[in-house]
Amino acid sequence: MRNTIIVSILLFIAVVVASVFYFGDLNKEQQEYVGPVQHLPEDTYLIASFLNDATTDNIFKDFEIFEAMLGKHAMHELKQLKQNLLRNKELSPLVGGAEILMSFHPEKKGISTLFSIHSMDQVDQSVLDQTFLTLSKKYKVSTADTAGIRIYEFKNIERDTTFKDDKKLDSVFYVTYQENTFFSSFNKGLLVKVNDKKVEKLKKDQVTFFNEHNNRNAPFTIYVPQQNIASFISVFKENRPGDFLRQFVNLKGETVWNINFKQDALMLTGESQLVDKDSEYIGLFANQRKTNQRLYNYFPSNTMMYVEYSFSDSKSWFEDLAFWQSKQDNFQQLQGQAKEINNNREGLLGDFQSTLAGNFAVAEQSNSDYLGFITIQDSSKLNEIISNIAENVSDSTYRFRFANIPYRYFGDGLKAFSRPYFVRINDMLVMANQLSTVQEYVRKWKNKDFLVASLGFKNYEQIQGNEANVTFFINTKNGGNFINNTLRSEYSRKFRDDDEYGYQDFYSWSLQLSGNAGNFISRFYAIYKSKNRLGVTPEWAYDMGSRLINGPYVFEHSDTSQFILVQEQDHTVHAIHPSGKKLWSSVFSGRIVGKAKQLADRSLLLVTDRRRLYRFDTSGKTLQGFSTSVSSEPTGSPTIAEFSGQQIILIPAKDRIMAYDMEGGPVNGWDNARIEGEILGPIYFIDQQAVFASSFGRVYFFDQSGSKTKEIDIEGDVTFVGSMGVVNKENNYEFYCTDNEGNLHQIKADGTSKIVLNGEWKKGYDAYFENINGTTAPELIVIDGSYLQVFELGDSPRQLYDYTFTQDIDAKPNFFPVSSSMYQLGIADQENLVYLFAENGSLADGFPVEGLPLFYYGKINYNSGNYLLTTKRDYKIYAFRH
């Protein structure tokens, strides 16, 4: 009901302003603008300013986050406001560009809302009366003089038909005009309070700060008088602030945030000016410079909230911390403990301090257990003194010998840990108050069960940087029960209401502070699962009966259309129209080995693991002679070789090459085309010869008759792994292979070779060669566990880029054609996230996306845009337009 009242007020404001300008003298010289912020009471919670212009229109039209937070009813009513009034052809010239101020104020049962619009001209009382009395038949208008001001009362007398369940409203909203400003609210007492000279207003320096830092080009601005944060939070929260919020709520000063636009995030950035910051713990970080924060990479997947802290100057940090601690109630206890420790081992506290780096954090898990993190800069020194500062409770777990050690060096950030257990991991100490919590964390760390592996966090990382001094983060899903139990009942219902609101679609909420010469640069982010984000709303879905095992591929169907080819687990091959409709399906004998290929006549060629060679047209009809059996189980895709104008099909098996003509018959002479070791990767056709590598460190050349013409044997006991890369330099070919020791070999056609790179990759790494960087030659792509590297080939290979995933990569990479010789790299991880890389190594916009390892990215029809084709566990292929 109050949402409707708010919109009614907005409607009223627009009409009044329009009427005032209409009846007033438009040619009169305008006075300098002074906003209505100066009239607001000192206890104002929050102020939002937005403009009546085209940019604000776009927010209301496309910004899903506003509807998720305000509710569907309110957003619908705001859209009606824009359509019926603000964009009225007669009113638009009069109210276009006007600033509307919406502020929130305390009342007995919650929050009251006040709307204000500043008028450049003084308006006569008679003009106001005439305007109000003839405003609209929707309202019954009356006046009352209260506390020396005239208040106009508007009672809605018509039924609001925005939604079928809406009933006639009997609420009244109130308007007054004072000092060139229209004030409107459904709380009459608030109007009296705003205009009461005895009521303390926002301080002059706050108003000045707000005006100086308001970006007039931003269509939406938030002002926060920080002295009221604690009381504002108490409106929503059942209990007093806990360990996390308590550090922020008493930080005095003022903040101005301007909005930045992104469909899947609410992004507010600006400055925070501090007052009396020396008394507040968070204020200590205002004197530091922002640094790179990285501890979040180690937080477990069930983290519901965390605060990560960092300082740039350890000397000033420990000096400021000591001064702040001297003002705390436990200072005498801290001093006495220090004296006792130093009596037992002189200099121990100073020695331990010298081992500490500038990053620390606390994370609360969904089971309410805390984890603390401290970075170490001198591990050798820590090894020397660890037995003095801590006792060993197991092979790798310690416990501080003294209480309050974390608090001594890091203050309130780690005050929750009195005498914790801890383990050493890399250059960190990870601590908890219970031994079992530490042991459980070690298990998650070994399994790489981290928060950063989730799709939501990866989206968060792309939007919010990691350079700051303080980052507060809360995960909506992991912290759902906590949030729900903390909110007062009215707001808890809204938080859970998926029909009217969209709070469950927010992945996270975060606040980031960076020191700025004693103040803060501040950023507030709310990451949202927008329906417009890639991977959320499919254009179509295609049902299969089992999981996808090969494809998707996109091939030509005719001169006017392409089609999609896939194979599911029961070996059914499906042909799908770009619209998602089924063209045909057929059960093949066996699983497709390698990839399907399309020939010049548009027929498709593939081989299966049940020794069947298929060639069929785009309607699914097999060509004469197919399918046909092959003599050995294939190990890779077939290759078309053209010897002296005659095409033959070459198929790699374990240690031999099988050859067939284009009608499916065997080609004589290739029966004895056997090699030492196993064939690796594709067969290349170079200078009328079939060329390929074997696992025994050799490169083979075969002619049209199936006779071996050359064999290059790498000196020594060399075992090749992965595929072979081929580079053509002015018709001189170079071959590249990697071995099981992590070496990259460059092999010339004359048989000479050398090691050009020692990658020092772990056993079991994978290597591929494909042109993904926009040059004329392929690059080396190495996947070593969770680490991706891409190298430019040559006498001295150069790393082009790298990327570290949160989990090891098991699936083979995908290479999607961009042109006849250029491909785009796609990779899927164990967390069912798919990644697409641009040629410079950056993630393509919108990625990663949730999906299983087999996926496709690119056009699905001649004139279509790019699509992502992927699957989930429901045996459907989803098409997402990008």
Secondary structure, DSSP 8 states (H G I E B T S, - for coil): -HHHHHHHHHHHHHHHHHHHHHHS-TTS-------GGGGSBTT--EEEEEESSHHHHHHHHH-HHHHHHH-HHHHHHHHHHIIIIIT-TTTHHHHTT-EEEEEEEEETTEEEEEEEEE-SS---HHHHHHHHHTS-TTEEEEEEEETTEEEEEEEE-S---SSTT------EEEEEEETTEEEEES-HHHHHHHT-TTS-B--HHHHHHHHHH--TT-SEEEEEEGGGHHHHHHHHBSS---TTTHHHHT-EEEEEEEEEEETTEEEEEEEEEEESGGGSSGGGGGGS--EE--GGGGSBTTEEEEEEEE-S-HHHHHHHHHHHHTTSTTHHHHHHHHHHHHHHSTTHHHHHHHTEEEEEEEEEETTS-EEEEEEES-HHHHHHHHHHHEEESSSSEEEESSTTHHHHHHGGGGTT-SS-EEEEETTEEEEESSHHHHHHHHHHHHTT-BGGGSHHHHHHHHHS-SEESEEEEEETTTTHHHHHHHB-HHHHHHHH-TTT--GGGEEEEEEEEEEETTEEEEEEEEEE--TTSTTTS-SEEEE-SS-EEEEEEEEE-SSS-EEEEEEETT-EEEEE-TTS-EEEEEE-SS-EEEEEEE-TTS-EEEEETTSEEEEE-TTS-B-TT-SEE-SS---S--EEEEETTEEEEEEE-SSBEEEE-TTS-B-TT-TT-B-SS-EEEEEEEETTEEEEEETTTEEEEE-TTS-EEEEEE-SSS--EEEEEEEEEETTEEEEEEEETTSEEEEEETTS-EEEEEE----TT-EEEEE--SSSSS-EEEEEETTEEEEEE-SSS-EEEEEEE-SS---S--EEEESSSS-EEEEEE-TTSEEEEE-TTS-B-TT-SEE--S--EEEESSTT--EEEEEE-TTSEEEEEE-
